[in-house]
């Protein structure tokens, strides 16, 4: 089989490709070498056995070229950055929404290409959920709206039940949770997912949409301030700056190591012939303060994290994944413990330059929203 991997020069794409090559697949990579991530250069880690096509998913002609020989597609290419998406909405919606729609227009227009494509996997995101899921002693499971600014100004960080106002306990998010799409990035990833599912049904092509939680590991861009909290913290530490933590640091996220992601991408490619969406995370919550302290410990830096007791509008308090559906239907089982995975990330980081652009990114956001 020949597999087309869009965004294949990136963090998730390159690890997935390495595993596919190891399994004997022929790979075509489509990537525009986004300057924010790659500085317009093909990364040294990109597998030398792949066919590389420089191009953009916003161009239908490029899609037609790369789809012409594809037996399956792993569509990972997208703009990534929650905060940045709020002041570059056209760029994010064009890349993520229109870019995905372009693929399916080619499949609609060219029956020969459509007959050849046996499976499509697309990258969605946990960001579509917005605030997490909770349990109230009196009202059971609830899915509250984001916290009001008035509440955050009082430094009342935790979630209240929307019915009785009592504090609620964070629980794992299932795929049935209603989405909130609190950023343009989230909206564009939900667009990616829904476009793929809708056309998978219409064209009878198996489609898997993965709602990835917080992915970390080697090859994350340490100079891209929109790439994820683990890389942002590590970049700060490598530059002898304190990791900046909003609220009280006890907000939790679900962190999953990159090898678990590449494995499930390949498993879905080889074994799943349905049309469905899946949470892909570790299934375990970890606080942001714990992540900062772990990175500081593993780097022996001695830096203290800066817990600001400030908030950012739109931030959710807790989220972690219920992965029982992926376990049942795909045999998914995360293998990497968080400490082992972060050791690998830190070891790799010693070979990398890290330009700390955190303040630059925050200042840019502040220009538009007064953050």
Legacy VTK file of the C-alpha trace (Angstrom):
# vtk DataFile Version 3.0
C-alpha trace
ASCII
DATASET POLYDATA
POINTS 371 float
0.000 0.000 0.000
1.011 3.589 -0.606
0.097 5.876 2.259
-0.253 9.642 1.941
0.653 11.443 5.168
-0.157 15.143 5.181
1.884 17.182 7.650
4.371 14.319 7.569
7.353 16.536 8.355
5.786 17.498 11.665
5.936 16.088 15.162
3.151 13.479 14.967
3.538 12.860 11.249
7.238 12.046 11.306
6.904 9.522 14.150
3.963 7.871 12.388
5.961 7.684 9.173
8.922 6.025 10.877
6.646 3.265 12.122
4.939 2.882 8.736
8.289 2.613 6.958
9.373 -0.004 9.473
6.233 -1.965 8.578
7.083 -1.829 4.869
4.677 0.773 3.517
5.488 3.204 0.711
4.983 6.748 1.975
4.278 10.056 0.288
4.584 13.117 2.514
2.774 16.353 1.759
4.011 19.278 3.842
4.332 23.044 3.388
7.175 23.322 5.943
5.269 25.944 7.930
7.793 28.655 8.942
6.453 28.811 12.513
7.408 25.157 12.966
10.092 24.333 10.387
11.560 27.703 9.403
10.919 26.673 5.759
13.436 23.807 6.048
12.912 20.076 5.760
13.754 18.641 9.206
16.796 16.392 9.549
14.728 13.729 11.302
12.411 13.182 8.303
12.745 9.606 7.094
14.920 9.502 3.988
12.957 6.708 2.306
9.752 8.713 1.812
8.664 10.616 -1.271
8.422 14.260 -0.195
6.074 16.711 -1.910
6.332 20.364 -0.956
2.865 21.829 -1.135
-0.139 23.178 0.717
-3.439 21.491 1.530
-5.232 24.734 0.647
-4.357 24.029 -3.011
-6.697 21.530 -4.704
-4.232 20.821 -7.513
-1.673 19.724 -4.934
-4.236 17.403 -3.380
-5.017 15.845 -6.759
-1.338 15.202 -7.393
-0.674 13.455 -4.093
-3.980 11.540 -3.960
-3.532 10.008 -7.399
-1.493 7.050 -6.083
-2.736 6.888 -2.484
-4.334 3.745 -1.079
-4.932 5.440 2.277
-4.573 8.905 3.827
-3.412 9.971 7.275
-4.375 13.639 7.352
-2.386 15.420 10.073
-1.577 18.747 8.406
-3.040 21.739 10.231
-2.313 25.043 11.845
-1.901 24.516 15.608
-2.377 27.160 18.289
-5.417 27.936 20.408
-4.480 31.514 21.304
-3.087 32.407 17.896
-6.218 31.143 16.174
-8.213 33.845 17.925
-6.399 36.614 16.087
-5.655 34.718 12.854
-9.060 33.104 12.249
-8.912 33.187 8.453
-5.532 31.454 8.384
-6.710 28.690 10.724
-10.062 28.106 9.047
-8.481 28.146 5.598
-5.808 25.602 6.501
-7.816 23.293 8.719
-11.366 23.547 7.410
-10.905 24.371 3.734
-7.755 22.247 3.519
-9.732 19.180 4.591
-12.705 20.029 2.376
-10.326 20.212 -0.602
-9.369 16.555 -0.147
-12.972 15.442 -0.271
-13.788 17.623 -3.276
-11.062 15.762 -5.189
-12.556 12.440 -4.077
-15.986 13.665 -5.206
-14.747 14.851 -8.581
-12.399 11.989 -9.503
-13.971 8.524 -9.274
-10.719 6.722 -10.104
-8.927 8.334 -7.161
-11.928 7.679 -4.934
-12.034 3.959 -5.798
-8.377 3.595 -4.819
-8.568 5.202 -1.360
-9.369 2.470 1.178
-9.082 4.368 4.484
-8.765 7.898 5.826
-7.534 8.909 9.289
-7.867 12.528 10.390
-6.522 14.440 13.386
-9.171 16.102 15.495
-8.447 17.512 18.961
-9.622 17.352 22.555
-9.907 21.139 22.370
-13.331 20.729 20.762
-14.769 19.724 24.150
-13.957 23.016 25.877
-14.564 22.599 29.589
-14.299 19.047 30.910
-16.912 16.720 32.372
-17.835 16.747 36.069
-19.831 14.961 38.720
-22.049 16.684 41.282
-23.098 14.863 44.450
-26.676 15.999 43.967
-27.070 16.111 40.201
-24.818 13.383 38.850
-22.745 13.893 35.723
-22.800 17.448 34.366
-21.163 19.308 31.482
-20.882 22.927 32.653
-20.236 25.989 30.579
-16.876 27.795 30.895
-16.292 29.699 34.116
-17.541 33.270 34.148
-15.028 36.125 34.260
-16.561 37.288 37.547
-15.803 33.921 39.135
-12.208 33.928 37.865
-11.633 37.456 39.137
-12.475 36.128 42.603
-9.764 33.441 42.120
-12.454 30.835 42.488
-10.839 28.402 40.086
-12.847 25.206 40.446
-16.045 24.225 38.656
-19.479 24.635 40.234
-22.459 22.485 39.365
-24.632 24.499 36.930
-27.771 23.403 38.800
-27.001 23.793 42.506
-23.765 25.794 42.571
-21.860 23.254 44.677
-18.317 22.304 43.679
-18.172 19.433 41.180
-15.532 16.722 40.734
-13.661 16.305 37.436
-14.381 13.018 35.616
-13.169 11.515 32.341
-14.588 12.918 29.102
-16.394 10.467 26.825
-16.952 10.982 23.109
-20.618 11.729 23.865
-19.830 14.980 25.667
-21.341 17.970 23.838
-18.635 20.056 22.185
-18.138 23.739 23.046
-15.464 24.856 20.539
-14.144 27.740 22.635
-11.515 28.818 20.091
-11.225 29.107 16.329
-8.619 26.334 16.470
-11.119 24.036 18.212
-13.819 24.944 15.710
-11.501 24.231 12.782
-10.545 20.819 14.192
-14.203 19.968 14.704
-14.772 21.016 11.097
-11.986 18.631 10.046
-13.615 15.799 11.969
-17.165 16.416 10.774
-16.208 16.939 7.131
-14.343 13.634 7.180
-17.127 11.715 8.941
-19.856 13.176 6.719
-18.033 12.364 3.480
-16.889 9.000 4.798
-20.561 8.113 5.134
-21.551 9.708 1.832
-18.745 8.075 -0.183
-18.580 4.807 1.776
-14.928 5.276 2.758
-13.803 4.097 6.224
-12.865 7.173 8.280
-11.265 7.364 11.719
-11.193 10.711 13.519
-8.862 10.852 16.515
-9.484 13.428 19.234
-5.892 13.634 20.463
-5.278 14.925 23.976
-1.945 16.595 24.941
0.771 14.880 22.907
4.406 15.264 23.969
7.786 13.812 23.080
10.892 14.275 20.922
10.550 16.460 17.798
8.088 18.878 19.334
9.100 22.337 18.252
10.792 23.993 21.232
10.752 27.380 19.507
7.049 27.437 18.641
5.099 29.002 21.536
1.845 27.420 20.304
3.010 23.804 20.277
1.850 22.632 23.725
2.544 23.252 27.387
5.289 20.604 27.805
7.396 22.077 25.013
6.709 25.648 26.120
7.799 24.873 29.689
10.909 23.044 28.471
11.873 25.936 26.219
11.547 28.310 29.180
13.690 26.069 31.382
16.395 25.645 28.729
16.629 29.444 28.603
16.863 29.681 32.405
13.382 31.167 32.656
10.615 30.062 34.993
7.675 28.146 33.498
4.691 30.485 33.745
1.584 28.868 35.209
-1.831 30.500 35.189
-4.401 30.213 37.979
-3.069 28.090 40.883
-1.424 25.339 38.834
-3.856 22.656 39.967
-5.742 22.578 36.684
-5.296 19.174 35.042
-4.659 17.844 31.552
-4.171 14.446 29.921
-0.647 13.893 28.528
0.142 11.091 26.084
3.543 10.135 24.682
4.150 10.329 20.949
4.912 6.611 20.492
1.442 5.742 21.739
0.032 8.101 19.109
2.038 6.694 16.190
1.084 3.165 17.259
-2.640 3.861 17.288
-2.429 5.693 13.947
-0.951 2.546 12.411
-3.400 0.245 14.192
-6.353 2.188 12.796
-4.830 2.138 9.326
-4.427 -1.617 9.380
-7.411 -2.861 11.373
-10.347 -0.439 11.555
-12.749 -0.320 8.626
-15.584 1.618 10.231
-16.481 5.306 10.496
-16.083 6.674 14.013
-14.438 9.157 16.393
-12.189 8.228 19.324
-10.549 9.916 22.285
-6.817 9.215 22.288
-5.112 10.083 25.570
-3.555 8.413 28.575
-6.809 8.403 30.513
-4.995 9.972 33.491
-5.138 13.600 34.738
-1.919 15.424 35.655
-1.767 18.966 37.008
0.074 21.686 35.130
2.141 22.405 38.244
3.196 18.733 38.385
4.365 18.935 34.762
6.467 22.020 35.480
8.031 20.439 38.557
8.775 17.189 36.719
10.554 18.997 33.883
12.534 21.084 36.363
13.567 17.930 38.227
14.528 16.011 35.076
16.639 18.915 33.762
18.295 19.525 37.159
17.692 23.209 36.565
16.738 24.349 40.068
14.320 26.890 38.608
11.099 27.620 40.470
7.837 27.717 38.485
6.005 31.029 38.476
2.408 30.494 39.596
0.742 33.768 38.602
-2.773 33.421 40.097
-3.869 35.143 36.885
-6.271 33.715 34.327
-6.711 33.635 30.585
-10.227 33.947 29.160
-11.332 30.700 27.520
-9.048 28.373 29.504
-10.811 25.319 30.863
-10.116 23.968 34.357
-9.831 20.198 33.933
-9.883 17.657 31.147
-8.845 14.058 30.747
-9.983 11.294 28.444
-12.203 8.293 28.789
-10.457 5.897 26.384
-12.701 2.879 26.890
-14.168 3.166 23.386
-10.717 3.127 21.752
-9.716 0.209 23.970
-12.786 -1.794 22.991
-12.874 -1.075 19.249
-9.180 -0.539 18.451
-7.376 -2.451 21.191
-5.758 0.832 22.272
-3.551 0.620 25.338
-1.192 3.480 26.247
2.172 2.005 27.179
4.188 5.024 28.286
4.151 6.301 31.848
4.442 10.058 32.095
7.791 10.097 33.899
9.400 7.772 31.341
8.035 9.807 28.454
9.225 13.100 29.884
12.699 11.621 30.419
12.816 10.899 26.683
11.642 14.428 25.872
14.286 15.993 28.115
17.092 13.771 26.780
16.202 14.756 23.226
16.004 18.439 24.166
19.720 18.507 25.036
20.472 18.197 21.305
18.108 21.016 20.330
18.144 24.789 20.251
15.180 26.344 22.027
14.185 29.965 21.431
11.864 31.075 24.218
8.999 32.942 22.522
6.470 32.626 25.327
6.411 36.352 26.191
6.264 37.294 22.525
3.205 35.095 22.050
1.495 36.443 25.179
2.190 40.050 24.123
0.736 39.326 20.696
-2.436 37.915 22.238
-2.615 40.891 24.607
-2.642 43.324 21.682
-6.018 41.982 20.665
-7.636 40.892 23.905
-5.928 42.881 26.646
-4.574 39.756 28.306
LINES 1 372
371 0 1 2 3 4 5 6 7 8 9 10 11 12 13 14 15 16 17 18 19 20 21 22 23 24 25 26 27 28 29 30 31 32 33 34 35 36 37 38 39 40 41 42 43 44 45 46 47 48 49 50 51 52 53 54 55 56 57 58 59 60 61 62 63 64 65 66 67 68 69 70 71 72 73 74 75 76 77 78 79 80 81 82 83 84 85 86 87 88 89 90 91 92 93 94 95 96 97 98 99 100 101 102 103 104 105 106 107 108 109 110 111 112 113 114 115 116 117 118 119 120 121 122 123 124 125 126 127 128 129 130 131 132 133 134 135 136 137 138 139 140 141 142 143 144 145 146 147 148 149 150 151 152 153 154 155 156 157 158 159 160 161 162 163 164 165 166 167 168 169 170 171 172 173 174 175 176 177 178 179 180 181 182 183 184 185 186 187 188 189 190 191 192 193 194 195 196 197 198 199 200 201 202 203 204 205 206 207 208 209 210 211 212 213 214 215 216 217 218 219 220 221 222 223 224 225 226 227 228 229 230 231 232 233 234 235 236 237 238 239 240 241 242 243 244 245 246 247 248 249 250 251 252 253 254 255 256 257 258 259 260 261 262 263 264 265 266 267 268 269 270 271 272 273 274 275 276 277 278 279 280 281 282 283 284 285 286 287 288 289 290 291 292 293 294 295 296 297 298 299 300 301 302 303 304 305 306 307 308 309 310 311 312 313 314 315 316 317 318 319 320 321 322 323 324 325 326 327 328 329 330 331 332 333 334 335 336 337 338 339 340 341 342 343 344 345 346 347 348 349 350 351 352 353 354 355 356 357 358 359 360 361 362 363 364 365 366 367 368 369 370
